[in-house]
């Protein structure tokens, strides 16, 4: 098994870096949405809760967009040239 995992510690290509950056951004947005939703349910005023829910909905739309971009990068539909 160890021989199958060798050579993975090298530098990432620009394409790989873009994919992982997009996946990381989507994960951070997902975590933020969870936290905002939790905060909205913790005894905030109705106006504060509604604002947090709206922010969460906007983040969800962005998360979906970024996840879609990451899928396109992985499939090779979006290409990034190597950094110079």
C-alpha positions as CSV (number, residue, x, y, z in Angstrom):
1,X,0.0,0.0,0.0
2,X,2.8,2.4,0.9
3,X,4.2,2.1,-2.7
4,X,0.9,3.3,-4.1
5,X,1.0,6.6,-2.1
6,X,4.5,7.7,-3.0
7,X,5.1,10.9,-5.0
8,X,2.0,12.7,-3.7
9,X,4.0,15.3,-1.7
10,X,5.2,17.3,-4.7
11,X,4.0,20.7,-5.8
12,X,0.5,20.9,-7.1
13,X,-0.2,22.0,-10.6
14,X,-2.1,25.2,-11.1
15,X,-5.2,23.1,-12.0
16,X,-5.0,21.1,-8.8
17,X,-4.4,24.2,-6.7
18,X,-7.5,25.9,-8.2
19,X,-9.6,22.8,-7.5
20,X,-8.5,22.5,-3.9
21,X,-8.9,26.2,-3.3
22,X,-12.5,26.1,-4.6
23,X,-13.3,23.0,-2.5
24,X,-11.8,24.7,0.6
25,X,-13.8,27.9,-0.1
26,X,-17.0,25.9,-0.4
27,X,-16.3,24.1,2.8
28,X,-15.7,27.3,4.7
29,X,-18.9,28.7,3.3
30,X,-20.8,25.6,4.4
31,X,-19.4,25.9,7.9
32,X,-20.3,29.6,8.0
33,X,-23.9,28.7,7.0
34,X,-24.1,26.2,9.8
35,X,-22.9,28.6,12.4
36,X,-25.2,31.4,11.2
37,X,-28.2,29.1,11.3
38,X,-27.2,28.0,14.8
39,X,-26.8,31.6,15.9
40,X,-30.2,32.5,14.4
41,X,-31.8,29.9,16.6
42,X,-30.1,31.0,19.8
43,X,-32.6,33.6,21.2
44,X,-31.8,36.4,18.8
45,X,-34.5,39.0,18.1
46,X,-36.7,38.2,15.1
47,X,-34.9,40.9,13.0
48,X,-31.5,39.5,13.9
49,X,-32.6,36.0,13.2
50,X,-34.1,37.0,9.8
51,X,-30.9,38.8,8.9
52,X,-28.8,35.7,9.7
53,X,-31.1,33.5,7.8
54,X,-30.9,35.8,4.7
55,X,-27.1,35.8,5.0
56,X,-27.1,32.0,5.2
57,X,-29.2,31.8,2.1
58,X,-26.9,34.1,0.1
59,X,-23.9,32.0,1.3
60,X,-25.7,28.8,0.2
61,X,-26.1,30.2,-3.3
62,X,-22.4,31.0,-3.4
63,X,-21.4,27.6,-2.1
64,X,-23.3,25.9,-4.8
65,X,-21.7,28.1,-7.5
66,X,-18.2,27.5,-6.1
67,X,-18.9,23.7,-5.8
68,X,-20.0,23.7,-9.5
69,X,-16.8,25.5,-10.5
70,X,-14.8,22.9,-8.6
71,X,-16.6,20.1,-10.4
72,X,-15.8,21.8,-13.8
73,X,-12.2,22.2,-12.8
74,X,-12.0,18.5,-11.8
75,X,-13.6,17.5,-15.1
76,X,-11.2,19.7,-17.1
77,X,-13.9,22.0,-18.4
78,X,-12.2,25.0,-16.7
79,X,-8.5,25.1,-17.2
80,X,-5.9,27.2,-15.4
81,X,-2.5,27.8,-16.9
82,X,0.6,27.1,-14.9
83,X,1.9,30.0,-12.8
84,X,5.1,31.6,-14.0
